[in-house]
Amino acid sequence: MNRRRFLMSAGVAAAGVGLWAARPRVLGRGGHSDYFRSLEAALHASGIARPVMVVDLDRLDQNIEVVRKALGPRGLRIVAKSLPSPKLIDYVLTQAGTERVMVFHQPFANAVASLHPDSDVLFGKPMPVAAAAEFYDRLPPGGFDASDRMQWLVDTPDRLRQYASLASARDLRLRINLEIDVGLHRGGVRDPAMLSGMLDAIAADERLAFAGLMGYEPHVVKMPAFVGGPEGEFARVQERYAACLEVVRGHAGAADPARELTLNAAGSPTYRLWRDVEGLSNELSVGSGLVKPLDFDLPILEDHVPALYIATPVLKTRGGLEVPGLGSGNGLWSAWDPNRAQSFFTYGGNWKAKPVSPEGLLDNPVFGHSSNQEMLNGSADIVLGVDDFVFLRPTQSEFVMLQFGDLIMIRGQEIVDAWSVLDQSGEVSS
C-alpha cells in the first residue's frame, strides 16, 4: 500500500469513527422514578387500565401558594379554560381565597354561573353577540346575578353597538370591560380617540356600565434582545396600559378609578412581572401556571412544579424497530440511534403531550402519531412492559384535560377522588 492510499484509508477510517461517535446519546435507562412508580401502583390498585388525566393536589397547593405570595396587593382571577372542572375551579377558588373567574367559552360561562353563583366572571375574549344572547337564554332565574357579576369583553365600537342592541332588546344591564392592545396585537383598542368614543357611548346608554380594562401581554417573555428583550417590552406594555388608563381617568373625573374598576392584566407567563408595578392593574389572571403543563417550563415559573400528567397503559412491546416500508433501514436506524432499540405501543395517543416517564421515550416521526395505538421508542436499557403505565406531560392544560373523562385526583401519591370536567356543549354537572 503506497503512502497516498494509506493516508486516504486512514482518513476514511477516522471519518467513520468520528461519525459513529456523533451518534445520538442514550436518553434513558431503567424504569420509573419513585414518584411515578407510586402513581403507577395507585392506578393499578384502583383497577384503572385506560388513559387518564392525573392531577396532583399536593403540587397544585404548592403552586397556589407561590402565586399568592407573588401577587402582592393585587387580586387573583382564575382562568377556567386552564382548569376545566367544576370541582377543580371550586378547589382553586377556595384555596386561593378569590371569587374571580375568567372564562373563554360561553357554555363554560353558564356552568360557572350555575355552579359558582357568587363568582365574579370576566370574559377573556370578545364573544359574538349571539353567544351572549345564548348565555342569557341558558341562565336559570335566581342565583347568579349577571347584571352585577358578569363582565363582557368588548374590543371595537361595532361590537359595542351590538351589545347595546342586545341590552335594549332584552332589557338587560350589561357590564362592559374594554380590551386594550398593550403589545400583543391580537385585537383590542389601541387608539386613545377610539377608546374615548367607546367610553362616551357606554356613558350615554343607561343599560351599559363601564366595568374596566383588560390588557394581555404573554409575548413579553419571548421578546428577543435585539428589540429590547422582555424588560424593554414590558416597559412599553406599562406605557400603553397607562395611556389607556389616563383616558379612563379623564372620563371618570376621578384620580383613582382602580377602586371601582376591574383593571386586568397578565397571565401565567407574566404575572410575576407586575409585582412591583404600581398604579396600573389591580388584578392578575393565572390558570395554566397552577398545574404547569410543558409549555410553561419558563425561567420565570421555575418555582412552579408540574401537577398534571397523562397516564396510559402499554399494550404491546417489541424488541427493535419495525416501521413498515423501511426494510433494512429499520436496522440501520436502530443501530445509529440507540434510543430506537425498543418499540412500545400505548393505549391511545396523539395528545398534545410528551412522554416523561420512563425517561428517554421518543415518538417515531416515520411511523407517525396514532390516536389508537401510539408507537414510542426507547433504548435497550429502558424497563417497561405490557400493562405498565407511560406518563406524559401535556403541553397545555386547556382542552387536553377534557379528553379523558373524570380527572384522577391524587394526594400523597394516592388516588383520593375523581372529578368531572366541564362539558363543551354547556351541560352542567358537579
VENCORZI-V845016 format. One record per residue. N is the residue number from 1. SS is DSSP state (H for helix, E for strand, C for the rest). OMEGA is omega in degrees with one decimal (* if undefined). NEAR is the number of other ideal C-beta (glycine too) atoms within 8 Angstrom. Layout:
((N SS OMEGA NEAR) (N SS OMEGA NEAR))
This chain:
((1 C 178.9 4) (2 C -174.0 5) (3 H -178.0 5) (4 H -179.4 6) (5 H 178.9 8) (6 H -179.1 9) (7 H 177.7 8) (8 H 179.5 8) (9 H 178.5 9) (10 H 178.7 8) (11 H 177.8 8) (12 H 179.2 8) (13 H 179.9 8) (14 H 178.3 8) (15 H 178.8 8) (16 H 178.5 8) (17 H 179.7 8) (18 H 178.9 8) (19 H -179.9 7) (20 H 179.3 7) (21 H -179.2 6) (22 C 178.3 5) (23 C 174.9 8) (24 C 177.5 8) (25 C 176.4 5) (26 C -174.7 10) (27 C -177.3 10) (28 C 176.3 13) (29 C 175.7 8) (30 E -176.9 8) (31 C -177.5 8) (32 C 168.0 10) (33 C -180.0 7) (34 H -178.4 6) (35 H -177.2 8) (36 H 175.7 12) (37 H 177.2 10) (38 H 177.0 9) (39 H 179.6 15) (40 H 178.9 13) (41 H 179.0 8) (42 H 178.9 12) (43 H 177.4 13) (44 H -177.8 8) (45 H -179.3 7) (46 C 179.2 7) (47 C 179.7 5) (48 C -179.0 9) (49 C -179.5 6) (50 C 176.3 8) (51 C 179.5 10) (52 E 172.7 13) (53 E -176.3 13) (54 E 176.1 12) (55 E -179.3 14) (56 E -176.8 12) (57 H 177.7 12) (58 H 179.6 9) (59 H 175.6 10) (60 H 177.5 15) (61 H -179.6 9) (62 H -179.9 10) (63 H 177.4 15) (64 H -179.1 12) (65 H 176.9 8) (66 H 180.0 10) (67 H -178.5 14) (68 H -179.2 10) (69 H -175.8 6) (70 H -174.6 9) (71 H -172.9 12) (72 C -176.7 6) (73 C -175.5 3) (74 C 174.7 10) (75 E 179.8 9) (76 E 174.4 15) (77 E -177.7 14) (78 E -179.1 17) (79 E -171.9 16) (80 H -176.6 15) (81 H -179.7 13) (82 H -179.7 12) (83 C -163.4 15) (84 C 177.9 15) (85 C -179.2 12) (86 H -178.3 13) (87 H 178.5 10) (88 H 176.7 12) (89 H 180.0 16) (90 H -179.9 10) (91 H -177.4 10) (92 H 177.1 13) (93 H -179.1 13) (94 H -177.8 7) (95 H -177.4 9) (96 H 179.1 11) (97 C 179.8 6) (98 C 174.5 9) (99 C -172.9 8) (100 E -179.0 12) (101 E 171.5 16) (102 E -179.9 15) (103 E -178.3 13) (104 C -173.2 10) (105 C -175.0 8) (106 H 177.5 11) (107 H 177.4 12) (108 H 178.0 13) (109 H 177.2 13) (110 H 179.0 13) (111 H 179.5 13) (112 H -180.0 14) (113 H -178.9 17) (114 H -174.2 11) (115 H -178.7 11) (116 C -173.5 13) (117 C 179.0 9) (118 C -177.0 5) (119 C 173.0 13) (120 E -169.4 8) (121 E 175.4 13) (122 E 173.6 15) (123 E -178.7 14) (124 C 173.3 12) (125 C -179.8 7) (126 C 179.0 10) (127 C 168.4 11) (128 C -176.3 5) (129 H 176.9 11) (130 H 176.6 6) (131 H 176.4 9) (132 H 177.6 13) (133 H 179.5 10) (134 H 176.5 9) (135 H -179.0 15) (136 H 176.2 10) (137 H -176.3 6) (138 H -176.2 8) (139 C 179.9 10) (140 C 178.8 6) (141 C -178.3 4) (142 C 178.1 3) (143 C -174.3 8) (144 C 179.0 11) (145 C -175.2 7) (146 H -179.0 11) (147 H -177.8 9) (148 H -168.8 6) (149 H 177.3 11) (150 E 175.7 13) (151 E 178.5 13) (152 E -178.6 12) (153 E -178.4 14) (154 E -173.4 13) (155 C -176.7 10) (156 C 174.1 8) (157 H 179.2 9) (158 H 179.7 6) (159 H 177.0 11) (160 H 177.4 13) (161 H 177.3 9) (162 H 179.7 9) (163 H 175.5 15) (164 H 178.0 12) (165 H 176.8 9) (166 H 179.8 13) (167 H -179.9 14) (168 H -177.1 8) (169 H -176.2 6) (170 H -174.7 8) (171 C -178.0 6) (172 C 168.5 10) (173 C -176.0 8) (174 E 173.1 13) (175 E -173.4 12) (176 E 173.0 14) (177 E -175.7 16) (178 E 176.2 16) (179 E 178.2 15) (180 E 179.3 14) (181 C -179.9 13) (182 C 175.9 13) (183 C 179.8 11) (184 C 179.1 10) (185 C 175.3 5) (186 C -178.0 6) (187 C -176.9 7) (188 C -176.4 12) (189 E 175.1 13) (190 C -178.1 7) (191 C -179.5 6) (192 H -179.8 8) (193 H 177.7 6) (194 H 178.2 10) (195 H 179.5 14) (196 H 178.7 11) (197 H 178.8 9) (198 H 176.7 13) (199 H 176.7 13) (200 H -178.3 9) (201 H 178.1 13) (202 H -177.9 12) (203 H -176.9 8) (204 H -177.2 5) (205 C -176.3 9) (206 C 179.5 3) (207 C 179.2 10) (208 E 176.6 13) (209 E 177.9 8) (210 E -175.4 12) (211 E 179.7 9) (212 E -177.5 11) (213 E 172.3 15) (214 E 174.0 14) (215 E -174.8 16) (216 C -170.0 11) (217 C -177.9 15) (218 H -179.2 10) (219 H -172.4 9) (220 H -173.1 14) (221 H -178.9 10) (222 H -176.6 7) (223 C -178.9 11) (224 C -175.5 6) (225 H -173.6 5) (226 H 173.3 3) (227 H 176.2 8) (228 C 178.2 9) (229 H 179.9 9) (230 H -177.4 10) (231 H -179.6 7) (232 H -179.2 10) (233 H 179.2 15) (234 H 175.3 12) (235 H 178.2 9) (236 H 175.7 10) (237 H 179.6 13) (238 H 179.0 10) (239 H -179.8 8) (240 H 178.7 14) (241 H -178.7 15) (242 H 179.1 10) (243 H 177.6 9) (244 H -179.2 15) (245 H 176.3 12) (246 H 176.2 8) (247 H 178.9 12) (248 H -179.6 14) (249 H 179.0 11) (250 H 179.0 8) (251 H -176.8 10) (252 H -177.7 7) (253 C -178.5 5) (254 C -179.0 6) (255 C -174.6 3) (256 C 177.8 5) (257 H -177.6 11) (258 H -178.6 8) (259 H -175.8 5) (260 C -171.0 4) (261 C 170.0 12) (262 E 179.1 12) (263 E -170.8 13) (264 E 176.8 16) (265 E 169.7 15) (266 C 174.6 13) (267 C -176.3 13) (268 C -177.5 13) (269 C -170.8 12) (270 C -172.3 14) (271 H -176.5 15) (272 H 179.9 8) (273 H -173.4 11) (274 H -170.7 13) (275 C -174.5 8) (276 C 179.1 5) (277 C -177.8 9) (278 C 171.0 4) (279 C 178.9 5) (280 C -176.1 11) (281 C 174.5 13) (282 C 173.7 8) (283 E -178.6 13) (284 E -179.4 14) (285 E 176.9 15) (286 E 177.4 15) (287 C -175.4 16) (288 H -180.0 16) (289 H 179.9 14) (290 H 176.7 17) (291 C 173.9 14) (292 C 168.5 14) (293 C -167.4 14) (294 H -179.3 11) (295 H -178.4 7) (296 H 170.2 12) (297 C -176.7 6) (298 C 178.9 8) (299 H -177.5 4) (300 H 179.4 9) (301 H -173.5 13) (302 C 178.7 6) (303 C 166.6 5) (304 C -178.4 10) (305 C 177.3 8) (306 C -179.7 11) (307 C -171.1 13) (308 E -179.0 14) (309 E 166.1 13) (310 E 174.6 15) (311 E -179.4 15) (312 E -177.7 14) (313 E 170.8 12) (314 E 179.7 16) (315 E -174.6 8) (316 E 173.2 8) (317 E 179.4 11) (318 E 173.5 9) (319 E -179.4 6) (320 C -175.1 10) (321 C 177.9 12) (322 C 175.7 8) (323 C -178.0 11) (324 C 176.9 5) (325 C -178.0 4) (326 C 179.5 10) (327 C -178.8 5) (328 C 177.0 6) (329 H 176.6 8) (330 H 179.8 12) (331 H 178.5 9) (332 H -178.5 8) (333 H -178.8 12) (334 H 175.8 12) (335 H 179.9 5) (336 H -176.0 7) (337 C -177.9 8) (338 H 179.7 11) (339 H 174.8 13) (340 H -175.4 11) (341 C 179.3 12) (342 E 176.4 13) (343 E 178.9 14) (344 E 178.5 15) (345 E -173.5 12) (346 E 175.4 14) (347 E -177.3 10) (348 E 179.8 12) (349 C 179.7 11) (350 C 175.2 7) (351 C 169.8 10) (352 C -173.2 7) (353 E 176.4 11) (354 E 178.8 7) (355 E -180.0 11) (356 E 178.7 8) (357 E -2.5 9) (358 C -178.8 14) (359 C 173.4 10) (360 C 178.0 12) (361 C -179.7 13) (362 E 169.9 11) (363 E -176.9 9) (364 C -173.6 13) (365 C 179.9 5) (366 C 177.5 6) (367 C 177.3 7) (368 C -179.8 6) (369 C 176.4 7) (370 C 174.2 9) (371 C -178.3 7) (372 C 179.3 6) (373 E -177.2 11) (374 E 174.2 13) (375 E 170.5 11) (376 E 177.2 14) (377 E 177.7 14) (378 E -179.2 15) (379 C 178.6 13) (380 C -176.7 6) (381 C 178.1 8) (382 E -179.1 14) (383 C -176.1 7) (384 C -176.4 13) (385 C 176.3 7) (386 C -178.9 7) (387 C 169.8 6) (388 C 178.9 10) (389 E 166.1 11) (390 E 178.3 16) (391 E 179.7 14) (392 E 172.4 13) (393 E 174.1 13) (394 E 175.0 16) (395 C 175.7 10) (396 C 177.9 11) (397 C -177.9 13) (398 C -177.7 10) (399 C -179.5 9) (400 H -179.5 15) (401 H -178.5 15) (402 H -169.8 9) (403 C -170.7 7) (404 C -172.8 10) (405 C -176.8 4) (406 C 174.4 8) (407 E 178.0 15) (408 E -175.0 13) (409 E -179.5 11) (410 E 172.1 15) (411 E -175.4 9) (412 C -179.2 5) (413 C 173.4 8) (414 E 178.4 7) (415 E -177.8 11) (416 E -178.2 7) (417 E 172.0 6) (418 E -174.7 8) (419 E -179.8 12) (420 C 178.9 10) (421 C 177.9 11) (422 C -178.0 11) (423 C -178.8 10) (424 C -177.5 7) (425 C 176.3 5) (426 C 174.7 10) (427 C -175.3 6) (428 C 173.4 10) (429 C -179.2 6) (430 C * 6))
